[in-house]
Amino acid sequence: MNANLEDEILSINSIYGEKTLTLIESNIYSLQIPSLSTSLRIKFPLAYPDAPPSVLGTQSVGLEIKGEGHHIVVLARDVLAQVYQPGLPCIFDLLEELGQVLQRSDSPPHEKGRVQQAAEEHGQLSVSRTSTSHNGSDAEQPSTVSEKEPPWSLSEVVTEKKSVFTARAARVSSPAEARSFLHHVLSTDKKVAKATHNITAWRIHGPNDTAFQDCDDDGETAAGGRLLHLMQLMDVWDVMVVVSRWYGGVQLGPDRFRIINSVARDALTRGDFANGPVKEKKKKGTKTK
C-alpha cells in the first residue's frame, strides 16, 4: 500500500470512525460520508497524492437519499476537483466540504431531493463560502460569536513533514468568554475551521477563590492535557490557548506533542502571559531571546 495513503487512512478513520475509509479491492476503497448513510467507491492511483483519486460511483445508498445516488456522485466529483491539490492528501477536505455543502442546502435533512438541490447549488455556494454566511443552523448563530476580534497573540507557523502547526492565545475572564473566542475564530477563519485538530486549553480564576481549568484534544489524543500542563508549568492564568494542526499525511509520532507545546509556548510568550518557571528557566547553552 502507498505509504501516504496508509497514513491518511489511519488519520481519517481515527477522526470519523474506524470503518470510514476501507479497502474493497486493489486500489479501490469505500468512503463512508459521515452526514449520510451512504458510501462512495474511491480509486486511488499508485502516485497518490501526486495524482488525484477518482469517484467511481456509490458503494451503498442510504434510504434518506434513495434515488439520488447519481447526484451524490456528481457532487462528490465536483467537490473533489475543488479541494484536491497535487502532493497533498485530500480525503479530509473532501468529507468536510461535502458536509458543508449538504448542511447549506435549504432542504430538510431527510427530504427527498436534498442531495440534488445541494449538487445544483454547489457552484454558487462554494464561491460564497469564504465571504457570506451559510444557510441553515449556521445562520442562526451569529449572536453567540464575539462581535469584535479577540486579542489573539499568534505564534510562528511551524511545518514538519507537511503538517502545519500554529497557536493563538488570548486573555479571557470566564469559560463562557473562552468558548465565545473559540467560536469566533472557527466561524470567521475558514482555514482554522478546516484544521485537522484545534486543540484548546484554558485556566481562569473565578469568584471566591474558585478556578476553572479545561482542555479539549479535538481528536489529537492526549494533546489537550499536555497543553493544559504546559500552562500550569508556566503559571498562566486567565488565558486560553488554541493550537491548530493541519495534518500533512505523514505521521509524526511523539514529535507532534513537542511541536504543539512549542507553538503554544511561543504564543503565550509573545502575549506576555507567562509568569512561571518555564518562562525563566532555560536549558544550558540556550540564550534568552
C-alpha positions as a Markdown table, in Angstrom:
| # | Residue | x | y | z |
|---|---|---|---|---|
| 1 | Met | 0.0 | 0.0 | 0.0 |
| 2 | Asn | 1.1 | 3.6 | -0.8 |
| 3 | Ala | 2.7 | 4.9 | 2.5 |
| 4 | Asn | 1.0 | 8.3 | 2.1 |
| 5 | Leu | -2.4 | 6.6 | 1.6 |
| 6 | Glu | -1.9 | 4.3 | 4.6 |
| 7 | Asp | -1.2 | 7.3 | 6.8 |
| 8 | Glu | -4.2 | 9.1 | 5.5 |
| 9 | Ile | -6.5 | 6.0 | 6.1 |
| 10 | Leu | -5.3 | 5.9 | 9.7 |
| 11 | Ser | -6.0 | 9.6 | 10.2 |
| 12 | Ile | -9.4 | 9.6 | 8.5 |
| 13 | Asn | -10.5 | 6.5 | 10.5 |
| 14 | Ser | -9.3 | 8.0 | 13.8 |
| 15 | Ile | -11.3 | 11.2 | 13.2 |
| 16 | Tyr | -14.6 | 9.8 | 11.7 |
| 17 | Gly | -14.7 | 6.2 | 12.8 |
| 18 | Glu | -12.7 | 3.0 | 12.1 |
| 19 | Lys | -14.7 | 2.0 | 9.0 |
| 20 | Thr | -14.9 | 5.4 | 7.3 |
| 21 | Leu | -12.3 | 4.5 | 4.6 |
| 22 | Thr | -11.9 | 0.8 | 4.0 |
| 23 | Leu | -10.3 | -1.3 | 1.2 |
| 24 | Ile | -12.7 | -3.1 | -1.2 |
| 25 | Glu | -10.3 | -4.4 | -3.8 |
| 26 | Ser | -6.9 | -3.3 | -5.2 |
| 27 | Asn | -6.6 | 0.5 | -5.0 |
| 28 | Ile | -10.4 | 0.9 | -4.6 |
| 29 | Tyr | -11.9 | 2.0 | -1.3 |
| 30 | Ser | -15.3 | 2.5 | 0.3 |
| 31 | Leu | -15.6 | 6.0 | 1.7 |
| 32 | Gln | -18.5 | 6.5 | 4.2 |
| 33 | Ile | -20.0 | 10.0 | 4.1 |
| 34 | Pro | -20.5 | 10.9 | 7.8 |
| 35 | Ser | -23.5 | 13.1 | 7.2 |
| 36 | Leu | -25.3 | 10.4 | 5.1 |
| 37 | Ser | -25.7 | 6.7 | 5.5 |
| 38 | Thr | -24.1 | 6.4 | 2.1 |
| 39 | Ser | -20.7 | 5.4 | 0.9 |
| 40 | Leu | -18.7 | 6.1 | -2.3 |
| 41 | Arg | -16.3 | 3.9 | -4.3 |
| 42 | Ile | -13.0 | 5.8 | -4.5 |
| 43 | Lys | -10.0 | 4.7 | -6.6 |
| 44 | Phe | -6.5 | 5.9 | -5.6 |
| 45 | Pro | -3.8 | 5.9 | -8.2 |
| 46 | Leu | -0.4 | 4.5 | -7.2 |
| 47 | Ala | 1.1 | 8.0 | -7.4 |
| 48 | Tyr | -1.4 | 9.5 | -4.9 |
| 49 | Pro | -1.3 | 12.2 | -3.6 |
| 50 | Asp | 0.7 | 13.5 | -6.5 |
| 51 | Ala | -2.2 | 12.3 | -8.7 |
| 52 | Pro | -5.8 | 12.7 | -7.7 |
| 53 | Pro | -8.2 | 9.9 | -6.7 |
| 54 | Ser | -11.4 | 9.4 | -8.6 |
| 55 | Val | -15.0 | 8.8 | -7.6 |
| 56 | Leu | -16.2 | 5.7 | -9.4 |
| 57 | Gly | -19.8 | 5.7 | -8.0 |
| 58 | Thr | -21.7 | 4.7 | -4.9 |
| 59 | Gln | -20.9 | 1.6 | -2.8 |
| 60 | Ser | -24.2 | 1.9 | -0.9 |
| 61 | Val | -27.0 | 4.4 | -0.7 |
| 62 | Gly | -29.0 | 5.2 | 2.4 |
| 63 | Leu | -32.8 | 5.3 | 2.5 |
| 64 | Glu | -32.8 | 9.0 | 3.1 |
| 65 | Ile | -31.4 | 9.7 | -0.4 |
| 66 | Lys | -32.6 | 6.7 | -2.3 |
| 67 | Gly | -32.8 | 7.6 | -5.9 |
| 68 | Glu | -30.3 | 10.3 | -5.6 |
| 69 | Gly | -27.1 | 8.2 | -5.9 |
| 70 | His | -26.2 | 9.9 | -9.2 |
| 71 | His | -26.4 | 13.3 | -7.6 |
| 72 | Ile | -24.1 | 12.5 | -4.7 |
| 73 | Val | -21.6 | 11.1 | -7.1 |
| 74 | Val | -21.7 | 14.3 | -9.2 |
| 75 | Leu | -21.5 | 16.4 | -6.1 |
| 76 | Ala | -18.5 | 14.4 | -4.7 |
| 77 | Arg | -16.7 | 14.7 | -8.0 |
| 78 | Asp | -17.2 | 18.5 | -8.1 |
| 79 | Val | -16.0 | 18.9 | -4.5 |
| 80 | Leu | -13.0 | 16.7 | -5.1 |
| 81 | Ala | -12.0 | 18.7 | -8.1 |
| 82 | Gln | -12.2 | 21.9 | -5.9 |
| 83 | Val | -10.3 | 20.7 | -2.9 |
| 84 | Tyr | -7.5 | 18.5 | -4.5 |
| 85 | Gln | -4.0 | 19.9 | -4.6 |
| 86 | Pro | -1.2 | 17.9 | -6.1 |
| 87 | Gly | 1.1 | 16.4 | -3.4 |
| 88 | Leu | -1.4 | 16.9 | -0.6 |
| 89 | Pro | -3.9 | 14.4 | 0.9 |
| 90 | Cys | -7.5 | 15.4 | 0.1 |
| 91 | Ile | -10.0 | 13.0 | 1.7 |
| 92 | Phe | -10.4 | 15.0 | 4.9 |
| 93 | Asp | -11.1 | 18.1 | 2.8 |
| 94 | Leu | -13.5 | 16.2 | 0.6 |
| 95 | Leu | -15.5 | 14.9 | 3.6 |
| 96 | Glu | -15.6 | 18.3 | 5.3 |
| 97 | Glu | -16.6 | 20.2 | 2.2 |
| 98 | Leu | -19.3 | 17.6 | 1.3 |
| 99 | Gly | -20.7 | 18.0 | 4.8 |
| 100 | Gln | -20.7 | 21.8 | 4.5 |
| 101 | Val | -22.5 | 21.7 | 1.1 |
| 102 | Leu | -25.1 | 19.3 | 2.4 |
| 103 | Gln | -25.6 | 21.4 | 5.5 |
| 104 | Arg | -26.1 | 24.6 | 3.5 |
| 105 | Ser | -28.9 | 23.0 | 1.4 |
| 106 | Asp | -32.3 | 24.6 | 2.1 |
| 107 | Ser | -34.0 | 21.2 | 2.1 |
| 108 | Pro | -34.6 | 19.4 | 5.4 |
| 109 | Pro | -32.0 | 16.6 | 6.1 |
| 110 | His | -34.4 | 13.8 | 5.2 |
| 111 | Glu | -36.4 | 15.4 | 2.4 |
| 112 | Lys | -36.3 | 13.8 | -1.0 |
| 113 | Gly | -34.2 | 15.9 | -3.4 |
| 114 | Arg | -31.9 | 17.3 | -0.8 |
| 115 | Val | -28.7 | 16.0 | -2.4 |
| 116 | Gln | -29.9 | 17.0 | -5.9 |
| 117 | Gln | -30.5 | 20.6 | -4.6 |
| 118 | Ala | -27.1 | 20.6 | -2.9 |
| 119 | Ala | -25.5 | 19.5 | -6.1 |
| 120 | Glu | -27.2 | 22.2 | -8.2 |
| 121 | Glu | -26.4 | 24.9 | -5.7 |
| 122 | His | -22.8 | 23.9 | -5.1 |
| 123 | Gly | -21.2 | 26.0 | -7.8 |
| 124 | Gln | -22.7 | 29.2 | -6.4 |
| 125 | Leu | -22.4 | 28.4 | -2.7 |
| 126 | Ser | -18.8 | 27.2 | -2.8 |
| 127 | Val | -17.8 | 30.6 | -4.1 |
| 128 | Ser | -19.7 | 32.4 | -1.3 |
| 129 | Arg | -18.2 | 30.1 | 1.4 |
| 130 | Thr | -15.4 | 32.4 | 2.3 |
| 131 | Ser | -17.3 | 35.6 | 2.3 |
| 132 | Thr | -21.0 | 35.1 | 3.2 |
| 133 | Ser | -23.0 | 33.3 | 5.9 |
| 134 | His | -24.3 | 29.8 | 5.4 |
| 135 | Asn | -28.0 | 28.8 | 5.2 |
| 136 | Gly | -29.5 | 26.6 | 7.9 |
| 137 | Ser | -28.4 | 26.4 | 11.5 |
| 138 | Asp | -25.2 | 28.4 | 11.0 |
| 139 | Ala | -27.2 | 31.5 | 10.0 |
| 140 | Glu | -29.0 | 31.4 | 13.4 |
| 141 | Gln | -25.8 | 31.6 | 15.5 |
| 142 | Pro | -24.1 | 35.0 | 14.9 |
| 143 | Ser | -25.3 | 36.3 | 18.2 |
| 144 | Thr | -23.1 | 33.7 | 20.0 |
| 145 | Val | -20.0 | 34.9 | 18.2 |
| 146 | Ser | -17.9 | 37.6 | 19.8 |
| 147 | Glu | -18.6 | 40.8 | 17.9 |
| 148 | Lys | -15.0 | 42.0 | 17.9 |
| 149 | Glu | -11.8 | 40.1 | 17.0 |
| 150 | Pro | -10.4 | 38.5 | 20.2 |
| 151 | Pro | -7.0 | 40.0 | 21.1 |
| 152 | Trp | -5.0 | 37.0 | 19.9 |
| 153 | Ser | -1.3 | 36.6 | 20.4 |
| 154 | Leu | -0.1 | 34.5 | 17.4 |
| 155 | Ser | 2.9 | 32.1 | 17.3 |
| 156 | Glu | 5.2 | 31.4 | 14.5 |
| 157 | Val | 4.0 | 28.9 | 12.0 |
| 158 | Val | 5.8 | 25.6 | 12.2 |
| 159 | Thr | 5.9 | 23.0 | 9.3 |
| 160 | Glu | 7.1 | 19.4 | 9.9 |
| 161 | Lys | 6.8 | 16.7 | 7.3 |
| 162 | Lys | 3.9 | 18.6 | 5.6 |
| 163 | Ser | 2.0 | 19.0 | 8.8 |
| 164 | Val | 1.4 | 22.7 | 9.8 |
| 165 | Phe | 1.1 | 24.0 | 13.3 |
| 166 | Thr | 0.2 | 27.4 | 14.7 |
| 167 | Ala | -1.1 | 28.6 | 18.0 |
| 168 | Arg | -3.0 | 31.6 | 19.3 |
| 169 | Ala | -3.5 | 32.8 | 22.9 |
| 170 | Ala | -5.8 | 35.5 | 24.4 |
| 171 | Arg | -6.8 | 36.9 | 27.8 |
| 172 | Val | -10.2 | 35.6 | 29.0 |
| 173 | Ser | -12.2 | 36.3 | 32.1 |
| 174 | Ser | -14.6 | 33.3 | 32.1 |
| 175 | Pro | -15.2 | 29.9 | 30.5 |
| 176 | Ala | -18.1 | 31.5 | 28.5 |
| 177 | Glu | -15.8 | 34.1 | 27.1 |
| 178 | Ala | -13.2 | 31.4 | 26.2 |
| 179 | Arg | -15.9 | 29.4 | 24.3 |
| 180 | Ser | -17.0 | 32.6 | 22.6 |
| 181 | Phe | -13.5 | 33.3 | 21.4 |
| 182 | Leu | -13.1 | 29.8 | 20.1 |
| 183 | His | -16.5 | 30.0 | 18.3 |
| 184 | His | -15.4 | 33.3 | 16.8 |
| 185 | Val | -12.2 | 32.0 | 15.3 |
| 186 | Leu | -13.9 | 28.9 | 14.0 |
| 187 | Ser | -16.7 | 30.9 | 12.5 |
| 188 | Thr | -14.6 | 33.7 | 10.9 |
| 189 | Asp | -11.4 | 32.0 | 9.9 |
| 190 | Lys | -12.2 | 29.2 | 7.4 |
| 191 | Lys | -8.6 | 28.0 | 7.3 |
| 192 | Val | -8.7 | 27.4 | 11.1 |
| 193 | Ala | -12.1 | 25.8 | 10.8 |
| 194 | Lys | -10.7 | 23.3 | 8.3 |
| 195 | Ala | -7.7 | 22.4 | 10.5 |
| 196 | Thr | -7.5 | 18.6 | 11.3 |
| 197 | His | -7.3 | 19.5 | 15.0 |
| 198 | Asn | -7.9 | 22.6 | 17.0 |
| 199 | Ile | -6.6 | 21.8 | 20.5 |
| 200 | Thr | -7.7 | 24.1 | 23.3 |
| 201 | Ala | -6.9 | 24.7 | 26.9 |
| 202 | Trp | -7.7 | 27.5 | 29.4 |
| 203 | Arg | -7.1 | 28.3 | 33.1 |
| 204 | Ile | -9.3 | 31.0 | 34.6 |
| 205 | His | -9.6 | 32.5 | 38.2 |
| 206 | Gly | -13.2 | 32.6 | 39.3 |
| 207 | Pro | -15.0 | 34.3 | 42.2 |
| 208 | Asn | -14.5 | 33.4 | 45.8 |
| 209 | Asp | -11.1 | 31.7 | 45.2 |
| 210 | Thr | -12.6 | 29.3 | 42.6 |
| 211 | Ala | -10.7 | 28.3 | 39.5 |
| 212 | Phe | -11.7 | 26.8 | 36.1 |
| 213 | Gln | -9.4 | 24.6 | 34.1 |
| 214 | Asp | -10.4 | 22.7 | 30.9 |
| 215 | Cys | -8.9 | 21.3 | 27.7 |
| 216 | Asp | -10.0 | 19.6 | 24.5 |
| 217 | Asp | -8.0 | 17.2 | 22.4 |
| 218 | Asp | -10.2 | 17.7 | 19.3 |
| 219 | Gly | -9.2 | 14.3 | 18.1 |
| 220 | Glu | -5.4 | 14.6 | 18.9 |
| 221 | Thr | -5.4 | 12.1 | 21.8 |
| 222 | Ala | -3.8 | 13.5 | 25.0 |
| 223 | Ala | -2.8 | 16.8 | 23.3 |
| 224 | Gly | -5.2 | 18.9 | 25.3 |
| 225 | Gly | -4.0 | 17.6 | 28.7 |
| 226 | Arg | -0.4 | 18.2 | 27.7 |
| 227 | Leu | -1.3 | 21.8 | 26.6 |
| 228 | Leu | -3.0 | 22.4 | 30.0 |
| 229 | His | 0.0 | 21.0 | 31.8 |
| 230 | Leu | 2.3 | 23.5 | 29.9 |
| 231 | Met | 0.0 | 26.3 | 31.1 |
| 232 | Gln | 0.3 | 25.0 | 34.7 |
| 233 | Leu | 4.1 | 24.9 | 34.4 |
| 234 | Met | 4.2 | 28.5 | 33.1 |
| 235 | Asp | 1.8 | 29.6 | 35.8 |
| 236 | Val | -0.6 | 31.1 | 33.2 |
| 237 | Trp | -4.0 | 32.3 | 34.4 |
| 238 | Asp | -7.0 | 33.9 | 32.8 |
| 239 | Val | -5.8 | 32.9 | 29.3 |
| 240 | Met | -6.9 | 30.4 | 26.7 |
| 241 | Val | -4.7 | 28.8 | 24.0 |
| 242 | Val | -5.8 | 27.2 | 20.7 |
| 243 | Val | -3.3 | 25.1 | 18.7 |
| 244 | Ser | -4.3 | 24.3 | 15.1 |
| 245 | Arg | -2.8 | 21.5 | 13.2 |
| 246 | Trp | -3.3 | 20.7 | 9.6 |
| 247 | Tyr | -2.3 | 17.0 | 9.0 |
| 248 | Gly | 0.1 | 16.6 | 6.1 |
| 249 | Gly | -0.3 | 12.9 | 5.5 |
| 250 | Val | 2.8 | 11.8 | 7.4 |
| 251 | Gln | 2.5 | 10.6 | 11.0 |
| 252 | Leu | 4.9 | 12.4 | 13.4 |
| 253 | Gly | 4.6 | 10.2 | 16.4 |
| 254 | Pro | 5.6 | 11.8 | 19.8 |
| 255 | Asp | 7.2 | 14.8 | 17.9 |
| 256 | Arg | 3.7 | 16.2 | 17.4 |
| 257 | Phe | 3.3 | 16.9 | 21.1 |
| 258 | Arg | 6.7 | 18.7 | 21.2 |
| 259 | Ile | 5.6 | 20.9 | 18.3 |
| 260 | Ile | 2.2 | 21.6 | 19.8 |
| 261 | Asn | 3.7 | 22.7 | 23.1 |
| 262 | Ser | 6.4 | 24.7 | 21.3 |
| 263 | Val | 4.0 | 26.8 | 19.3 |
| 264 | Ala | 1.7 | 27.2 | 22.3 |
| 265 | Arg | 4.6 | 28.4 | 24.4 |
| 266 | Asp | 5.6 | 30.8 | 21.6 |
| 267 | Ala | 2.1 | 32.3 | 21.6 |
| 268 | Leu | 2.0 | 32.6 | 25.4 |
| 269 | Thr | 5.4 | 34.3 | 25.5 |
| 270 | Arg | 4.6 | 36.7 | 22.7 |
| 271 | Gly | 1.5 | 37.7 | 24.6 |
| 272 | Asp | 3.5 | 38.2 | 27.8 |
| 273 | Phe | 1.2 | 35.7 | 29.6 |
| 274 | Ala | 3.9 | 33.5 | 31.1 |
| 275 | Asn | 4.7 | 34.1 | 34.7 |
| 276 | Gly | 6.1 | 30.8 | 35.9 |
| 277 | Pro | 9.4 | 28.9 | 35.7 |
| 278 | Val | 9.1 | 27.8 | 32.1 |
| 279 | Lys | 9.5 | 31.4 | 31.0 |
| 280 | Glu | 12.5 | 32.0 | 33.2 |
| 281 | Lys | 14.4 | 28.7 | 33.1 |
| 282 | Lys | 16.4 | 27.9 | 30.0 |
| 283 | Lys | 18.5 | 24.9 | 29.1 |
| 284 | Lys | 22.2 | 25.4 | 29.4 |
| 285 | Gly | 23.8 | 26.9 | 26.4 |
| 286 | Thr | 20.5 | 28.5 | 25.2 |
| 287 | Lys | 20.3 | 32.2 | 25.1 |
| 288 | Thr | 17.1 | 34.0 | 26.1 |
| 289 | Lys | 15.7 | 36.0 | 23.3 |
